[in-house]
């Protein structure tokens, strides 16, 4: 049987709930978050020329994706980047900060306990010979607890957990981005090394030709115009060499910063490099969503915003707290804990806002707008991911076709240079035609190298677009039922 005092407490508390809910939507518990259903097309538009493999095949390679290019120096540089990159360290610090906030949020479930102690001494003097003094000792224990009657604490913890997941996904996205930038700079340098080597060999050939032409001119066998043409051609190659060397230095500076080093500390020595294009397995769009860190981040931010919306919708509910206090008092410290003189109290507190001039409604509208923004951001991340994969697939096929044609063009340019040189030596044509043929051959060779480099860059971008670098399999295995291959989001 409920006592009269307890009945009074319950009646007062019921009135508080009634008054605070008069101008609200009367939502008693925060809504449960449901990940939006996503439409996944059965096949990429430009994937007809690629083979399809199981998802786990790529995931198993995702954490070390750069090893697909079979370059020991690149492997070493990426490992160094993972340890020393300052942008990555900033992202790691933000993740630790989010994790700490989550641990703080979890403490809201638990009661708080406090201990206090005090010692006071008082005195009074009646006359010159009469002194009176007394000492007072006290100690107390306080405990309070806010029960999660409406599920708001749980919702806040879930929201903070989503924020931690979003921070972890952001860390993965930044890590992949920094690795991709370093790999691109590395292959740019290797391309420039090959181009510089071609220009060096070409320059040596042109110097020999120029010396032969000068000797022929001094012997009166050719005109001065042929010598001028050869000198002009040599000067153009020297200028190109200066430009390529400057670009290489700039790329090396970029790579130094990505590795967390100063420009003075870092130097990448020249070496012969081969462009090894890995065969990239293409996955279903639904699996793309599982792996891309930017999509995971957008979805987790959406979940965190949904938690904020739920908290705003239940803000009208009163806060209920339970408090317990106990204290001991005595004039003699040694008898403090034996004394029967103690005080205690226990109470139930309720705090609620009856009228706020529409503030809660405005906060709900604000949270709802924020949620809709995050929802659109999530969908946009999905569309962007699909586009980037389609771009990579399309360019991969197109660049492969172009590389075949470019190889044939280079063969034709070499043959043309050989024939034109023979005709010039036979005195049938001027040296201008030789210069033109040599320039065509040099341009074709440089274009072939640039095309190989574009294929390397595109392959890395395609790997990133497929979502490599993110390997939180356990989390997404529990959420695969949220992804549908036929329904629109």
C-alpha positions as CSV (number, residue, x, y, z in Angstrom):
1,X,0.0,0.0,0.0
2,X,1.4,3.4,-1.0
3,X,1.9,5.8,1.9
4,X,0.2,9.2,1.9
5,X,3.5,11.1,1.6
6,X,4.5,9.0,-1.5
7,X,1.1,9.6,-3.0
8,X,1.6,13.3,-2.7
9,X,5.0,13.1,-4.4
10,X,3.5,11.1,-7.3
11,X,0.6,13.5,-7.6
12,X,2.9,16.5,-7.8
13,X,5.2,14.8,-10.3
14,X,2.2,13.9,-12.5
15,X,1.0,17.5,-12.5
16,X,4.5,18.6,-13.6
17,X,4.4,16.1,-16.5
18,X,0.9,17.2,-17.5
19,X,1.7,21.0,-17.5
20,X,5.0,20.6,-19.3
21,X,3.4,18.5,-22.0
22,X,0.5,20.8,-22.8
23,X,2.3,22.6,-25.6
24,X,4.4,19.7,-26.9
25,X,4.0,16.9,-29.3
26,X,3.9,14.5,-26.2
27,X,6.7,12.4,-27.5
28,X,7.7,10.2,-24.6
29,X,10.8,8.4,-26.0
30,X,13.4,9.4,-28.6
31,X,12.7,7.8,-32.0
32,X,14.9,4.8,-33.0
33,X,17.4,5.5,-35.8
34,X,17.0,3.5,-39.0
35,X,19.7,3.7,-41.7
36,X,18.1,4.9,-45.0
37,X,17.5,2.2,-47.6
38,X,20.0,2.6,-50.5
39,X,19.4,1.7,-54.1
40,X,22.3,-0.2,-55.6
41,X,22.4,-0.9,-59.3
42,X,23.3,-4.5,-60.2
43,X,26.3,-3.4,-62.3
44,X,28.5,-0.4,-63.1
45,X,27.9,1.2,-66.5
46,X,31.6,1.0,-67.6
47,X,32.5,-2.3,-65.9
48,X,31.9,-4.6,-68.9
49,X,35.6,-5.0,-69.5
50,X,36.5,-5.8,-65.9
51,X,36.3,-9.1,-64.1
52,X,34.2,-9.5,-61.0
53,X,35.5,-11.1,-57.8
54,X,34.3,-11.6,-54.3
55,X,34.3,-8.5,-52.0
56,X,36.6,-10.1,-49.5
57,X,39.3,-10.3,-52.1
58,X,39.7,-6.5,-52.2
59,X,39.1,-6.0,-48.5
60,X,42.0,-8.3,-47.7
61,X,44.3,-6.1,-49.7
62,X,42.8,-2.8,-48.8
63,X,45.0,-2.0,-45.8
64,X,48.1,-2.3,-47.9
65,X,46.7,-1.2,-51.3
66,X,50.0,0.5,-52.4
67,X,51.7,-2.9,-52.4
68,X,49.7,-3.8,-55.5
69,X,52.1,-1.6,-57.5
70,X,55.1,-3.8,-56.6
71,X,57.5,-0.9,-55.8
72,X,59.7,-1.3,-52.7
73,X,60.5,2.4,-52.5
74,X,56.8,3.3,-52.6
75,X,56.0,0.8,-49.9
76,X,58.7,2.3,-47.7
77,X,57.5,5.9,-48.2
78,X,53.9,5.0,-47.4
79,X,54.9,3.3,-44.2
80,X,56.9,6.4,-43.3
81,X,53.8,8.6,-44.1
82,X,51.6,6.4,-41.8
83,X,54.0,7.1,-38.9
84,X,55.0,10.7,-39.5
85,X,52.3,12.6,-41.5
86,X,51.2,15.6,-39.5
87,X,47.7,15.9,-41.1
88,X,47.1,12.3,-40.1
89,X,48.3,13.0,-36.5
90,X,45.7,15.8,-36.3
91,X,43.0,13.5,-37.4
92,X,44.1,10.9,-34.9
93,X,43.9,13.5,-32.1
94,X,40.4,14.4,-33.1
95,X,39.4,10.8,-33.0
96,X,40.9,10.4,-29.4
97,X,39.0,13.5,-28.4
98,X,35.7,12.1,-29.7
99,X,36.4,8.8,-27.9
100,X,37.0,10.8,-24.7
101,X,33.7,12.6,-25.1
102,X,32.0,9.3,-25.5
103,X,33.5,8.0,-22.2
104,X,32.3,11.2,-20.5
105,X,28.8,10.7,-21.9
106,X,28.6,7.2,-20.6
107,X,29.1,8.4,-17.0
108,X,25.7,10.0,-17.2
109,X,24.2,6.6,-16.5
110,X,25.9,6.2,-13.2
111,X,25.1,7.9,-9.8
112,X,27.5,10.4,-8.4
113,X,29.0,10.0,-4.9
114,X,30.6,12.7,-2.8
115,X,32.3,13.0,0.6
116,X,32.8,16.1,2.7
117,X,34.5,16.8,6.0
118,X,34.7,19.9,8.2
119,X,36.3,21.0,11.5
120,X,35.4,24.3,13.2
121,X,36.6,25.8,16.5
122,X,34.7,28.6,18.3
123,X,35.6,30.6,21.3
124,X,34.2,33.3,23.6
125,X,35.9,35.5,26.3
126,X,33.7,36.7,29.1
127,X,36.4,38.5,31.1
128,X,40.1,38.5,31.5
129,X,40.2,35.2,33.2
130,X,37.2,33.3,31.7
131,X,37.7,31.8,28.3
132,X,35.3,29.4,26.6
133,X,35.9,27.5,23.4
134,X,34.4,24.5,21.6
135,X,35.2,22.3,18.6
136,X,32.8,20.9,16.0
137,X,33.7,18.0,13.7
138,X,31.5,16.7,10.9
139,X,31.6,14.4,8.0
140,X,29.0,13.5,5.4
141,X,28.2,11.4,2.4
142,X,26.1,12.6,-0.6
143,X,24.8,10.6,-3.5
144,X,22.6,11.6,-6.4
145,X,21.3,9.8,-9.5
146,X,19.3,10.9,-12.5
147,X,17.3,7.9,-13.7
148,X,17.0,7.5,-17.5
149,X,13.2,7.4,-17.5
150,X,12.7,8.8,-21.0
151,X,15.7,7.1,-22.7
152,X,17.5,10.5,-23.3
153,X,20.7,9.4,-21.7
154,X,20.7,6.3,-23.9
155,X,20.0,8.4,-26.9
156,X,22.8,10.8,-26.1
157,X,25.3,7.9,-25.7
158,X,24.2,6.5,-29.0
159,X,24.6,9.9,-30.6
160,X,28.1,10.3,-29.2
161,X,29.0,6.7,-30.3
162,X,27.9,7.7,-33.9
163,X,30.1,10.7,-33.6
164,X,33.1,8.5,-32.6
165,X,32.4,6.3,-35.6
166,X,32.2,9.3,-37.9
167,X,35.5,10.6,-36.5
168,X,37.1,7.1,-37.1
169,X,35.7,7.2,-40.7
170,X,37.1,10.7,-41.1
171,X,40.5,9.4,-39.9
172,X,40.4,6.6,-42.5
173,X,39.4,9.1,-45.2
174,X,42.2,11.5,-44.4
175,X,44.7,8.6,-44.2
176,X,43.7,7.3,-47.6
177,X,43.8,10.8,-49.1
178,X,47.3,11.5,-47.7
179,X,48.5,8.1,-49.0
180,X,47.0,8.8,-52.4
181,X,48.6,12.2,-52.6
182,X,52.0,10.8,-51.7
183,X,51.7,8.0,-54.2
184,X,50.7,10.5,-56.9
185,X,53.7,12.6,-56.1
186,X,56.0,9.6,-56.1
187,X,54.8,8.5,-59.6
188,X,55.0,12.0,-60.9
189,X,58.7,12.0,-59.8
190,X,59.3,8.7,-61.5
191,X,57.7,9.9,-64.7
192,X,59.8,13.1,-64.6
193,X,62.9,10.9,-64.1
194,X,62.1,8.9,-67.2
195,X,61.4,12.1,-69.1
196,X,64.6,13.7,-68.0
197,X,66.5,10.5,-69.0
198,X,64.8,10.7,-72.5
199,X,65.8,14.4,-72.8
200,X,69.4,13.6,-71.7
201,X,69.8,10.9,-74.3
202,X,68.1,13.2,-76.9
203,X,70.4,16.1,-76.0
204,X,73.5,13.9,-76.4
205,X,72.2,12.8,-79.8
206,X,71.5,16.4,-80.9
207,X,75.0,17.5,-79.7
208,X,76.6,14.9,-81.9
209,X,74.4,15.8,-84.9
210,X,75.2,19.5,-84.3
211,X,78.9,18.9,-84.3
212,X,78.7,16.9,-87.5
213,X,76.7,19.7,-89.2
214,X,79.2,22.3,-88.0
215,X,82.0,20.3,-89.6
216,X,80.1,19.9,-92.8
217,X,79.3,23.6,-92.8
218,X,83.0,24.5,-92.3
219,X,83.8,22.2,-95.2
220,X,81.3,24.0,-97.4
221,X,79.0,21.0,-97.8
222,X,75.8,22.4,-96.2
223,X,74.2,25.8,-95.7
224,X,74.4,27.8,-92.4
225,X,70.6,27.3,-92.1
226,X,71.0,23.7,-91.3
227,X,73.4,24.5,-88.4
228,X,70.9,27.1,-87.1
229,X,68.1,24.5,-87.2
230,X,70.2,22.1,-85.2
231,X,71.2,24.7,-82.6
232,X,67.6,25.8,-82.2
233,X,66.5,22.2,-81.7
234,X,69.2,21.6,-79.1
235,X,68.2,24.7,-77.2
236,X,64.6,23.6,-77.1
237,X,65.6,20.3,-75.5
238,X,67.8,22.2,-72.9
239,X,64.8,24.4,-72.0
240,X,62.6,21.3,-71.6
241,X,65.2,19.8,-69.4
242,X,65.2,22.8,-67.1
243,X,61.4,22.8,-66.9
244,X,61.2,19.1,-66.1
245,X,63.9,19.4,-63.4
246,X,62.0,22.3,-61.8
247,X,58.8,20.3,-61.7
248,X,60.6,17.3,-60.2
249,X,62.0,19.5,-57.4
250,X,58.5,20.8,-56.6
251,X,57.0,17.3,-56.5
252,X,59.8,16.2,-54.2
253,X,59.0,19.1,-51.9
254,X,55.4,18.0,-51.8
255,X,56.4,14.5,-50.9
256,X,58.7,15.7,-48.2
257,X,55.9,17.6,-46.4
258,X,53.6,14.6,-46.7
259,X,56.2,12.5,-45.0
260,X,56.5,15.0,-42.1
261,X,60.0,16.1,-43.1
262,X,61.6,19.4,-44.2
263,X,62.6,19.9,-47.8
264,X,66.3,19.9,-46.7
265,X,65.9,16.6,-44.9
266,X,64.3,14.7,-47.8
267,X,65.7,13.7,-51.1
268,X,64.4,11.0,-53.4
269,X,67.2,9.5,-55.5
270,X,66.7,8.7,-59.1
271,X,66.1,5.1,-60.1
272,X,64.8,3.1,-63.0
273,X,61.1,2.5,-62.4
274,X,58.6,0.3,-64.2
275,X,54.9,1.2,-64.3
276,X,53.2,-1.9,-63.1
277,X,49.4,-1.6,-63.4
278,X,47.6,-3.9,-61.0
279,X,44.4,-5.7,-62.0
280,X,41.7,-4.1,-59.9
281,X,38.7,-6.2,-59.0
282,X,35.4,-4.3,-59.4
283,X,32.7,-4.7,-56.8
284,X,29.0,-4.2,-56.5
285,X,27.8,-0.7,-55.6
286,X,26.4,-2.0,-52.3
287,X,29.9,-3.1,-51.3
288,X,31.2,0.2,-52.4
289,X,29.1,1.8,-49.7
290,X,30.5,-0.6,-47.1
291,X,34.1,0.4,-47.8
292,X,34.2,4.1,-48.6
293,X,35.2,6.1,-45.5
294,X,33.4,9.3,-46.7
295,X,30.1,7.4,-47.1
296,X,30.6,5.8,-43.6
297,X,31.3,9.2,-42.1
298,X,28.2,10.8,-43.7
299,X,26.0,8.0,-42.5
300,X,27.4,8.2,-38.9
301,X,27.0,11.9,-38.9
302,X,23.4,11.4,-39.9
303,X,22.9,9.0,-37.0
304,X,24.4,11.5,-34.6
305,X,22.1,14.2,-35.9
306,X,19.2,11.9,-35.5
307,X,20.1,11.5,-31.8
308,X,20.1,15.2,-31.4
309,X,16.7,15.4,-33.0
310,X,15.4,12.8,-30.6
311,X,16.7,14.8,-27.6
312,X,15.1,18.0,-28.9
313,X,11.8,16.2,-29.3
314,X,11.8,14.9,-25.7
315,X,13.1,18.2,-24.2
316,X,9.6,18.9,-22.7
317,X,9.9,16.0,-20.3
318,X,10.9,16.9,-16.8
319,X,14.3,16.0,-15.3
320,X,13.9,13.7,-12.3
321,X,16.8,13.3,-9.8
322,X,17.1,11.2,-6.6
323,X,19.4,12.4,-3.8
324,X,20.6,10.9,-0.6
325,X,22.5,12.8,2.1
326,X,24.0,11.6,5.4
327,X,26.2,13.3,8.0
328,X,27.8,12.8,11.4
329,X,28.5,15.6,13.9
330,X,30.3,15.6,17.3
331,X,32.3,17.9,19.5
332,X,35.1,15.4,20.0
333,X,36.9,14.0,16.9
334,X,37.7,10.7,18.5
335,X,34.1,10.0,19.2
336,X,32.8,11.3,15.9
337,X,32.2,7.8,14.3
338,X,30.8,6.4,17.6
339,X,28.3,9.1,18.1
340,X,24.7,8.5,17.5
341,X,24.2,12.1,16.4
342,X,23.7,11.8,12.7
343,X,21.5,13.4,10.1
344,X,20.1,11.9,6.9
345,X,17.8,13.0,4.1
346,X,16.5,11.5,0.9
347,X,14.6,13.3,-1.8
348,X,13.1,13.2,-5.2
349,X,13.5,16.3,-7.4
350,X,11.7,17.3,-10.6
351,X,12.6,20.2,-12.8
352,X,10.7,21.2,-15.9
353,X,9.9,24.2,-18.0
354,X,6.2,25.1,-18.2
355,X,6.5,28.0,-20.6
356,X,9.4,28.9,-22.8
357,X,7.8,31.1,-25.5
358,X,8.3,28.6,-28.3
359,X,11.9,27.8,-27.6
360,X,11.5,24.1,-27.6
361,X,9.6,24.1,-30.9
362,X,12.2,26.2,-32.5
363,X,14.9,23.8,-31.3
364,X,13.0,20.9,-32.7
365,X,12.7,22.7,-36.1
366,X,16.4,23.5,-36.0
367,X,17.3,19.8,-35.3
368,X,14.9,18.6,-38.0
369,X,16.5,20.9,-40.5
370,X,20.0,19.7,-39.5
371,X,18.9,16.1,-39.9
372,X,17.5,16.7,-43.4
373,X,20.8,18.4,-44.3
374,X,22.8,15.4,-43.1
375,X,20.4,13.1,-45.0
376,X,21.0,15.0,-48.2
377,X,24.7,14.9,-47.5
378,X,24.7,11.2,-47.1
379,X,22.8,10.6,-50.3
380,X,25.2,13.0,-52.1
381,X,28.2,11.0,-50.8
382,X,26.7,7.9,-52.3
383,X,26.1,9.5,-55.6
384,X,29.5,11.0,-55.7
385,X,31.1,7.6,-54.8
386,X,29.3,5.9,-57.7
387,X,30.3,8.7,-60.1
388,X,34.0,8.4,-59.1
389,X,34.0,4.7,-59.6
390,X,32.3,5.1,-63.0
391,X,34.8,7.8,-63.9
392,X,37.7,5.5,-63.0
393,X,36.3,2.6,-64.9
394,X,35.6,4.6,-68.0
395,X,39.0,6.3,-68.0
396,X,40.8,3.0,-67.4
397,X,39.3,1.5,-70.5
398,X,39.8,4.7,-72.5
399,X,43.4,5.1,-71.4
400,X,44.2,1.5,-72.2
401,X,42.9,1.9,-75.8
402,X,44.9,5.2,-76.1
403,X,48.0,3.5,-74.8
404,X,47.8,0.9,-77.6
405,X,47.4,3.6,-80.2
406,X,50.2,5.7,-78.7
407,X,52.6,2.7,-78.9
408,X,51.8,2.4,-82.6
409,X,52.3,6.1,-83.1
410,X,55.8,5.9,-81.4
411,X,56.8,3.1,-83.7
412,X,55.7,5.1,-86.7
413,X,57.6,8.2,-85.5
414,X,60.8,6.1,-85.0
415,X,60.5,4.7,-88.5
416,X,59.8,8.1,-90.0
417,X,62.9,9.6,-88.3
418,X,65.0,6.8,-89.7
419,X,63.7,7.2,-93.3
420,X,63.9,11.0,-93.2
421,X,67.5,10.8,-91.9
422,X,68.5,8.5,-94.8
423,X,66.9,10.9,-97.3
424,X,68.8,13.8,-95.8
425,X,72.1,11.9,-95.9
426,X,71.3,11.2,-99.6
427,X,70.9,14.9,-100.2
428,X,67.2,14.6,-101.2
429,X,65.7,16.9,-98.5
430,X,66.7,19.7,-96.2
431,X,67.6,19.4,-92.6
432,X,64.4,21.0,-91.6
433,X,62.5,17.8,-92.3
434,X,65.0,15.9,-90.1
435,X,64.3,18.3,-87.3
436,X,60.6,17.9,-87.7
437,X,60.8,14.1,-87.7
438,X,63.0,14.1,-84.6
439,X,60.6,16.5,-82.8
440,X,57.7,14.2,-83.7
441,X,59.6,11.2,-82.3
442,X,60.5,13.0,-79.1
443,X,56.9,14.2,-78.6
444,X,55.5,10.7,-79.2
445,X,57.9,9.2,-76.6
446,X,57.1,11.8,-74.0
447,X,53.4,11.3,-74.6
448,X,53.8,7.6,-74.1
449,X,55.4,8.2,-70.7
450,X,52.7,10.7,-69.7
451,X,50.0,8.2,-70.7
452,X,51.6,5.5,-68.6
453,X,51.6,7.9,-65.7
454,X,48.0,8.8,-66.2
455,X,47.1,5.1,-66.1
456,X,48.9,4.7,-62.8
457,X,47.2,7.8,-61.2
458,X,43.8,6.6,-62.5
459,X,44.3,3.1,-61.1
460,X,45.0,4.6,-57.6
461,X,42.0,6.9,-57.8
462,X,39.9,3.9,-58.8
463,X,41.1,1.9,-55.8
464,X,40.3,4.8,-53.5
465,X,36.9,5.2,-55.1
466,X,36.1,1.6,-54.5
467,X,36.7,2.3,-50.8
468,X,40.0,0.7,-50.0
469,X,41.8,1.7,-46.8
470,X,38.7,1.1,-44.7
471,X,38.5,-2.2,-43.0
472,X,35.9,-2.1,-40.3
473,X,34.3,-5.3,-41.3
474,X,32.6,-6.2,-38.1
475,X,30.6,-3.0,-37.9
476,X,29.3,-3.3,-41.4
477,X,28.6,-7.0,-41.3
478,X,25.9,-6.0,-38.7
479,X,24.5,-3.5,-41.1
480,X,24.3,-5.3,-44.4
481,X,20.6,-5.7,-44.0
482,X,20.3,-1.9,-44.4
483,X,21.5,-2.1,-48.0
484,X,19.0,-3.1,-50.7
485,X,19.8,-4.0,-54.3
486,X,16.4,-3.0,-55.6
487,X,14.8,-0.3,-53.4
488,X,15.3,3.4,-53.8
489,X,16.6,5.4,-50.8
